[in-house]
């Protein structure tokens, strides 16, 4: 059972469920990461996995690090808060990969660069541009890491009742150990595993909850959540266009995503990787939207800043009581914690490279 008040979600679910879920995903992450350490021998292994990562592996790894707290928890919360307007966020996220496919992926791989400052500095023949890129990577990386730590704090509190700082501290410690030990080769295996964990963690509860409410009028629920098919587009197309443009350019400039294209064997593999990523992301984002839709009908009390992000963690236990609901909750907790670990790992490698 959960209670939302004053922007805080208090939980009285069995803490053993949360501890078990977090422990299992942490153990799996550590085992996969340290197994890959044995394969990391050279500087090229550490920074670009010796440029031997094939498209399917790399696409899964990109999905693993890209689907962060904003995707696993935030999209469902945005749908809960904003209805149709929240749909523009996954649309904008995916559109950024089209730009990556057309403009960046192949040239970045062909450049032979280890890092983004290497690439921009050589391409524009400017040390000043190289320095500017270094500063931007550090700034973007820091602002992107902060939400991961915030999400870890939220998940830890809801799942176990521990103080929020414990979640942030756990992520920082685990990520630091894995990245320092094996670099890019290590986190490639970790992130690929965690993409499929996150997809399972949102897909299985979403489908289970749909089956539970199948006898109810879902058409009425959808009409309540999305009263106008285009949301605010009809009323304010400029606002929607500016939002999508910002999301597109934001995706295009994420350092931990861009650096992954340096690990492909060649430019053609980088392009294939991007196409696969678009398909994987499109599949993933179906399920947070479903959770957000169900939340608008069955968890309206969470529709406030500070609590909406906890919807995906709370809703399975509300709609499906008993052991099955507990297992689904544990699965979401594990997927969310995996998101914090994989995204933070990619950011730390990107930051370490430029520094």
Buried (B, 14 or more C-beta within 10 A) or exposed (E): EBEBEEEEBEBEBBEEBBBBBBEBBBEBBBEBBBEBBEBBEEEBBBBBBBBBBEBEBBBBBBBBBBBBBBBBBBBBBBBBBBBBBBBBBBBBBBBBBBBBBEEBBBBBBBBEBBBBBBBBBBBEEEEEBBEBBBEBBBEBBEEBBEBBBBBBBBBBBBBBBBEBEBBBBBBBEBBEEBBEBBBBBBBBBBBBBBBBBBBBBBBBBBEBBBEBBEEEEBEEBEEEBBEEEEBBBEEEEEEBEEBBEEBBEBBBBBBBBBBBBBBBBEBBBBBBBBBBBBEBBEEBBEBBBBBBBBBBBBBEEBBBEBBBBBBBBBBBBBBBEEEEBBBBBBBBBBBBBBBBBBBBBBBBBBBBBBE
